[in-house]
Amino acid sequence: MRGYTTADEEAAIELWRRTWQMAYPHIDFTARLSWWRERWRSELVPGCIIMVAEQSNAAAGAAGELIGFVTIEAKSGYLDQLVVAPERWGSHAAAALLDAAKDVAPAGIDLHVNCDNERAIRFYKKHGFVVTGEDANPRSGAPIYKLSWRA
């Protein structure tokens, strides 16, 4: 686990695309890359603490492959993204990233999750989050839950 650097941008953006495409195969996330890149650069990088998880390549003595990242606003405790490579779903990567987010915002974390993302909802509930509200995604109109964790 380490802090994000600008050298991680392309790998993080591709990981976002690949992961969301796997979670929602009926949506073309490649078509959304320009929007995402702009949001990443103008909102998330300047406004969040971003931690990345890598698959270590210690034997080769090289930096590892990016396998996940989390973006969290330190002041508000809002977790915008927790992304883990699909081939790492079920590993400890997501829990490690969430622990890093809890270190950044130890008083509490809030996030939104699509109501139909049952895998993510199970994960967050397993880690102490509770549903504290319902709304609609302002971009897509899809129903979302607000989930919250307090220390």
N, C-alpha and C positions, 0 to 999 in steps of 0.2 A: 504494500500500500504506500502510495506517495502522492504528493501534490501534482496537479495538472501543470503542464508547460505547453507553450504554443506549439512545440514540436509534436504534441499529441493530437492536434486538431483533426487531421485527416483520418486517423485511426478511430478517434472518438465519433466523428460524424458517420463514418461507415459502419461502426458498431451500432450506433443508434438506428440507422436505416435497416440493417440486417436483422436486428432484434425485433424491432417493431413490425417488420415485414413477416417474420415468423409468427408473431403473436396475432397479427391481423392480416392474413394472406389475401383477403378480398380488397384491401386498400393498397394503392400503388405508392409506396413510400419513396421510391426513386423519383417520382414526379414532385415530391415535396422537398427534395434536397436543397434547392435554392432558398426556399423559405426557412428551412431548418438551419442552414449555414448562417443566414442573416440573424436569426434569433440567437443562435449559439454565440456569435461574435458580439452582438449588440446588447443582449440581455443577460445571458447566463455567465459568460466569462467575466464581464466586469462586475456583475452583481452577486455572484455566488462563490463559495469555496467549492472547488472541484477536486475530488480525490479519485485516483485511478487505481485499479487492480491490474496486475500483470501476471502472466504465467512466467515464472522465472526460468531462465535458461542458464543456471549457474554453471553447468558443465562446460558450456561454451564461453562463459565469462562475459556474456552480452546481456543487454537489456532484454526484458521479456516482451511477449506479445500482449497488447492491451486486451483484457478480457472483461472489463467492466469499469463503470464510473458512477459517481453520485454527485449531484449538484445540490447544494443547500445554502440558503441565505442565512448567514450567521446571526444577524440581528433579529429577524422574524421567526427563524426556525422552519421556514417553508422549504420542503424538499420537492424540487421540481422534477428531477429525473433520477432514477436508480435503474441502470441498464447493465445487464449481464449477458454475455454471449450465449446464444441458445444452447450450444454444446456444453455450457457450464451450468445450465439450469439444474438445480438440485445439489450443486456443490456448496461449499461454504463461502463462495465469493460474495453473494448478495448479503449474507449476514455480516461479513467483514466490512463491506461498504456501509451498511446501515449502522454498524457500531462506530465507524468513522464519523458518520453524520451526527450520531448522538454525542460524540466528543465535541463536535463543533457547536451543537445546540443542546447542551445538557439539560436545560430547563424544559424543553419540549419541542416536538416536531409536528407539523401539520403537512398534509399532502392531499392531493386529489387522485382518484383512481377510477377508471371506467367501471361502471357497475357490472359489465359483462366480463371483466378481467378477473375471473375467479381464482386463478393461480396467484396473482399478485395480492388479492384480498386475503387469501389464506396465509400467505407469507407474512404480511404485515400484522395480521391478528396473532399469529404465532409469536411475533416479536413485541407484543404488548400494545398494539394499536387498537383503537375502538372507532366505530363509525360515530361521527359527531354531527353529520349533516348530509344533505342530498342537494344536488344542483344539476345544472346542465353545462357541458363544456361550451365555453363562449365561441369557440371556433367551429366545432362540428355539431353542436346541439345534442350530442350523446349524453345520456344520464351518467352522472358521476357521484361518487361518495366522497365526503371529506372524512379522512381518517386522522386521528390524533394520538400522540404518545406523550405522556408526561412522566417525568422522573419520579 
